[in-house]
């Protein structure tokens, strides 16, 4: 185990003393990223809706940061927040992230995921301090044919459901703003490097979101009814939440060093042996937490892709990023996080982060050196 004070040297010390804005910091991925950035020595601020639910990772962490609890759909409040924070880097994770909710409320999904991004980028244009924007989208932004072939960053965009389509739109909006405004001096005195990051399914401690596999299994293990599994044969690129966040941080570091060279789209996903069926993930998680109960739901459900694979060779070759934890480790540490939270009231996110960094260092990853 390494000491927390040593984390500020990671990523070449690029984040030490930097002002960094995380949108969606009250959400699952955003709260983990805010934690990591603070450990890197960054001055972190957050922009998001208030944390949802009684159990929430952001509330449990109690990170001391400046925040604006505003809706991305309010352009004026978003601009005011950026003017107040004056960030140098923006990691945009705020979104309506659920496929089935997007079927129930497609208008709000497009409004948040597309126009919310437009409002943020307009605020960036009006904030001279911003140098880098990393916009986290999703692996579901690709036009899908269930071919089973890994998606490359140059493959066509699309989306069957409103969520996936909204994220494909967010990719197009990002490309348009990059080409039209941000890649040159648009009155700010400098250009802004804008990249998009497409990650696979993430798991890990602290996620209690609706319609997500691991949170549903946790609810079943802690006394609720058995989890009903919609698509047990669906294949997803599963990874611990820290894996793509390491990729985002590698990307942010590179954009600070060379603003134009890497301002494009990037995939961050696990190796092929972590592309597992939902049923396989359930069985592995249940081994670490035998209280998990589940049943197959035979009803008809809205369309979801049956296979998703990402080709991450670009990130591996140009950013020197690659996955650290295999699936047994990922699921075991996720189950332990929840068990210790429910059985002891412990929050072991700092321990997971330190162990992840130590394992990355043992594997010789450049960002952990």
C-alpha positions in Angstrom: 0.0 0.0 0.0 1.3 3.5 -0.8 0.8 6.6 1.2 -1.9 9.0 0.1 0.6 11.9 0.1 2.5 10.3 -2.8 -0.4 10.4 -5.2 0.2 14.0 -6.3 3.2 12.9 -8.3 1.0 10.7 -10.6 0.5 11.7 -14.2 3.7 13.6 -14.1 2.3 15.9 -11.4 0.2 17.5 -14.1 -2.8 18.1 -11.8 -1.0 19.4 -8.7 -2.3 22.9 -8.0 -4.6 23.0 -11.0 -8.1 24.3 -10.9 -10.3 21.4 -12.2 -14.1 21.3 -12.7 -15.9 18.0 -12.6 -19.5 18.1 -13.9 -21.6 15.4 -12.4 -19.4 15.2 -9.3 -22.4 14.0 -7.2 -22.8 10.9 -9.5 -21.0 7.6 -9.3 -18.1 8.2 -11.8 -17.9 11.9 -11.0 -17.5 11.4 -7.2 -14.6 8.9 -7.8 -13.0 11.3 -10.2 -13.3 14.2 -7.7 -11.7 12.0 -5.0 -8.8 11.1 -7.3 -8.2 14.6 -8.4 -8.1 15.9 -4.8 -5.5 13.1 -4.1 -3.5 14.4 -7.0 -3.4 17.8 -5.4 -5.9 19.6 -7.7 -8.2 22.3 -6.5 -11.5 20.6 -7.4 -14.9 22.2 -8.0 -18.1 20.6 -9.0 -21.2 21.3 -11.1 -24.2 18.9 -10.8 -27.7 18.3 -9.6 -28.0 17.5 -5.9 -27.0 13.9 -5.0 -29.8 11.4 -5.4 -31.0 8.9 -2.8 -30.2 8.3 0.8 -27.1 6.2 -0.1 -24.8 8.2 -2.3 -21.0 7.9 -2.8 -20.5 11.7 -3.0 -22.3 12.1 0.4 -20.3 9.3 2.0 -17.0 10.8 0.8 -17.7 14.3 2.2 -15.1 15.8 0.0 -14.3 19.5 0.8 -14.9 21.2 -2.6 -16.6 24.2 -4.0 -19.7 23.2 -5.8 -22.6 24.7 -7.8 -25.8 22.5 -7.6 -27.3 23.6 -10.9 -29.0 22.0 -13.9 -27.0 21.9 -17.1 -30.2 22.9 -18.9 -30.0 26.4 -17.3 -27.4 28.1 -19.5 -27.2 31.2 -17.3 -26.4 29.3 -14.1 -23.8 27.2 -15.9 -22.0 30.2 -17.3 -22.1 31.9 -13.9 -20.6 28.8 -12.2 -17.7 28.7 -14.7 -17.1 32.4 -14.3 -16.8 31.9 -10.5 -14.7 28.7 -10.6 -12.3 29.8 -13.4 -11.2 26.2 -14.0 -8.2 25.3 -16.2 -9.5 21.8 -17.0 -13.1 20.6 -17.3 -14.1 16.9 -17.0 -17.7 16.7 -18.2 -19.4 13.7 -16.7 -22.9 15.1 -16.0 -25.6 13.4 -18.0 -28.8 11.4 -18.0 -27.0 8.1 -18.1 -29.8 5.4 -18.2 -31.1 3.7 -21.2 -34.5 2.7 -19.8 -35.1 6.2 -18.3 -34.4 7.6 -21.8 -37.3 5.6 -23.1 -39.6 7.0 -20.4 -38.4 10.6 -20.9 -36.6 11.1 -24.2 -37.1 14.9 -24.3 -35.3 15.4 -20.9 -32.5 13.0 -22.0 -31.8 14.9 -25.2 -32.2 18.2 -23.4 -29.6 17.3 -20.7 -27.2 15.3 -22.8 -27.2 17.5 -25.9 -28.3 21.0 -25.0 -26.7 20.7 -21.6 -23.4 20.1 -23.4 -24.0 23.1 -25.6 -24.5 25.3 -22.6 -21.3 24.0 -21.0 -19.3 24.6 -24.2 -20.7 28.1 -24.5 -19.7 28.8 -20.9 -16.2 27.4 -21.8 -16.0 29.9 -24.7 -16.8 32.7 -22.2 -14.3 31.5 -19.6 -10.7 32.5 -20.6 -9.1 30.2 -17.9 -10.2 26.9 -19.5 -7.4 25.1 -21.4 -8.7 21.5 -21.6 -12.2 19.8 -21.8 -12.6 16.1 -21.6 -16.2 15.1 -22.5 -17.1 11.6 -21.3 -19.7 10.0 -23.6 -20.2 6.2 -23.9 -19.4 3.1 -25.9 -23.1 3.1 -26.9 -22.6 6.1 -29.2 -21.6 3.8 -32.1 -24.1 2.7 -34.8 -24.6 -0.8 -33.8 -25.3 -3.9 -35.8 -24.5 -6.6 -33.2 -21.7 -7.8 -35.4 -19.5 -8.6 -32.4 -16.6 -6.6 -33.9 -14.8 -4.2 -31.6 -15.7 -0.5 -32.3 -12.9 1.8 -33.3 -13.0 5.6 -32.8 -13.4 6.1 -36.6 -16.6 3.9 -36.8 -19.9 5.5 -37.6 -22.0 7.0 -34.8 -25.6 6.2 -34.1 -28.0 5.0 -31.5 -31.2 2.9 -31.3 -32.5 4.2 -28.0 -32.7 7.9 -27.0 -29.8 7.7 -24.5 -27.4 6.2 -27.1 -28.6 8.6 -29.8 -28.1 11.6 -27.4 -24.6 10.6 -26.7 -23.9 10.2 -30.5 -25.3 13.7 -30.8 -22.9 14.8 -28.0 -20.0 13.5 -30.0 -21.1 15.5 -33.0 -21.6 18.6 -30.9 -18.1 18.2 -29.5 -16.6 17.8 -32.9 -18.4 20.8 -34.2 -17.3 23.1 -31.3 -13.8 21.8 -31.6 -13.6 22.6 -35.3 -15.6 25.8 -35.3 -14.5 27.6 -32.1 -12.2 25.9 -29.7 -9.3 24.7 -31.9 -8.3 28.3 -32.5 -8.3 31.5 -30.5 -12.0 32.4 -30.4 -11.5 35.6 -28.4 -10.1 33.9 -25.3 -6.5 34.5 -26.0 -5.7 30.8 -26.6 -7.3 27.6 -28.0 -9.0 25.0 -26.0 -8.2 21.3 -26.4 -11.5 19.3 -26.5 -11.5 15.5 -26.5 -14.2 12.9 -26.1 -13.9 9.7 -24.1 -16.0 6.6 -24.8 -15.9 4.1 -21.9 -17.5 0.7 -21.4 -19.7 -0.4 -18.5 -18.2 0.5 -15.2 -18.6 -1.1 -11.8 -17.2 -0.5 -8.3 -18.2 0.6 -4.8 -20.6 3.5 -4.3 -23.0 3.0 -7.2 -26.7 2.9 -6.2 -28.2 4.0 -9.5 -31.4 2.5 -10.8 -31.4 -0.1 -13.6 -27.7 -1.0 -13.1 -26.6 -4.5 -12.6 -24.3 -4.3 -9.6 -26.5 -1.9 -7.6 -29.5 -4.2 -8.2 -27.5 -7.2 -7.0 -26.5 -5.2 -3.9 -30.1 -4.3 -3.2 -31.0 -8.0 -3.5 -28.2 -9.0 -1.2 -29.3 -6.6 1.5 -32.9 -7.7 1.9 -34.8 -6.6 -1.2 -36.5 -8.9 -3.6 -34.3 -11.0 -6.0 -32.9 -9.0 -8.9 -34.7 -9.6 -12.1 -32.3 -10.0 -15.0 -33.5 -8.7 -18.4 -30.8 -9.9 -20.7 -28.6 -12.5 -19.1 -26.8 -13.3 -22.4 -25.9 -9.6 -23.2 -22.1 -9.1 -23.5 -20.6 -5.9 -22.1 -17.0 -4.5 -21.7 -17.0 -4.5 -17.9 -14.3 -2.6 -16.0 -13.7 -1.0 -12.6 -14.6 2.6 -12.5 -11.0 3.6 -11.8 -10.0 2.2 -15.2 -11.6 4.7 -17.5 -10.9 7.5 -15.0 -7.2 6.7 -15.3 -7.7 7.0 -19.1 -9.4 10.4 -18.7 -6.6 11.6 -16.5 -4.0 10.4 -19.0 -5.9 12.2 -21.7 -6.1 15.4 -19.7 -2.4 15.3 -19.0 -1.6 14.9 -22.7 -3.9 17.7 -23.8 -2.2 20.0 -21.4 1.2 19.1 -22.9 0.0 19.1 -26.6 -3.4 20.7 -27.0 -4.0 19.9 -30.6 -2.4 16.5 -31.1 -4.8 14.4 -29.0 -8.0 16.5 -29.2 -10.2 13.8 -30.7 -12.2 10.7 -29.7 -10.8 8.0 -27.5 -12.0 4.5 -26.4 -11.3 3.3 -22.9 -12.4 -0.3 -22.3 -11.1 -3.6 -20.8 -9.2 -6.4 -22.6 -11.2 -9.2 -24.4 -11.3 -11.5 -21.3 -13.4 -8.9 -19.5 -16.1 -8.8 -22.1 -18.5 -11.0 -20.2 -22.1 -12.0 -20.3 -24.4 -10.5 -17.7 -25.0 -14.0 -16.3 -21.2 -14.5 -15.8 -20.8 -11.2 -13.9 -23.7 -12.1 -11.6 -22.2 -15.5 -10.8 -18.8 -14.0 -10.1 -20.2 -11.3 -7.9 -22.3 -13.8 -6.0 -19.2 -15.8 -5.2 -17.8 -12.8 -3.4 -21.2 -12.1 -1.7 -23.3 -15.2 -1.4 -26.3 -13.2 -0.2 -27.0 -12.1 -3.8 -30.3 -13.4 -5.2 -31.5 -13.1 -8.7 -34.0 -14.5 -11.2 -34.4 -14.3 -15.0 -37.1 -11.8 -16.1 -38.8 -13.3 -19.1 -40.9 -10.3 -20.0 -40.4 -8.2 -23.2 -38.2 -5.2 -22.6 -37.0 -2.2 -24.7 -34.2 -2.9 -27.1 -30.7 -3.0 -25.8 -27.6 -4.0 -27.8 -26.6 -7.6 -27.2 -22.9 -7.1 -27.7 -20.6 -4.2 -27.2 -16.8 -4.4 -27.7 -14.3 -1.5 -27.8 -11.0 -1.4 -29.7 -8.7 0.5 -27.3 -5.4 0.1 -29.1 -5.2 3.9 -29.8 -5.2 4.7 -26.1 -2.8 1.9 -25.3 -0.3 3.0 -28.0 -0.5 6.8 -27.8 -1.5 7.4 -24.2 0.3 4.4 -22.8 -3.0 3.5 -20.9 -4.2 0.0 -20.3 -6.4 -1.8 -17.8 -4.9 -2.7 -14.4 -7.4 -5.0 -12.7 -8.8 -8.2 -14.3 -12.5 -9.1 -13.8 -12.1 -11.4 -10.7 -10.2 -8.6 -9.0 -12.8 -5.9 -10.1 -15.8 -7.9 -8.9 -14.2 -9.0 -5.7 -13.1 -5.5 -4.7 -16.6 -4.2 -5.7 -18.3 -6.8 -3.5 -16.0 -6.1 -0.6 -16.7 -2.3 -0.8 -20.4 -2.9 -0.5 -20.1 -5.6 2.2 -17.9 -3.4 4.3 -20.3 -0.4 3.8 -23.4 -2.4 4.8 -21.8 -4.6 7.6 -19.4 -2.0 9.1 -20.4 1.4 7.8 -17.0 1.7 6.2 -16.2 3.7 3.1 -13.1 2.1 1.5 -12.8 4.2 -1.6 -9.5 5.7 -0.5 -8.1 2.2 0.0 -9.3 1.0 -3.4 -7.7 4.0 -5.1 -4.4 3.5 -3.3 -4.4 -0.3 -4.1 -5.2 0.4 -7.8 -2.3 2.9 -8.1 0.0 0.4 -6.4 -1.0 -2.3 -8.8 -0.6 0.1 -11.8 2.9 0.9 -10.6 3.7 -2.8 -10.3 2.6 -3.3 -13.9 4.9 -0.5 -15.0 2.3 1.9 -16.2 3.8 5.3 -17.1 1.2 7.4 -15.4 1.8 5.6 -12.0 5.6 6.0 -12.1 
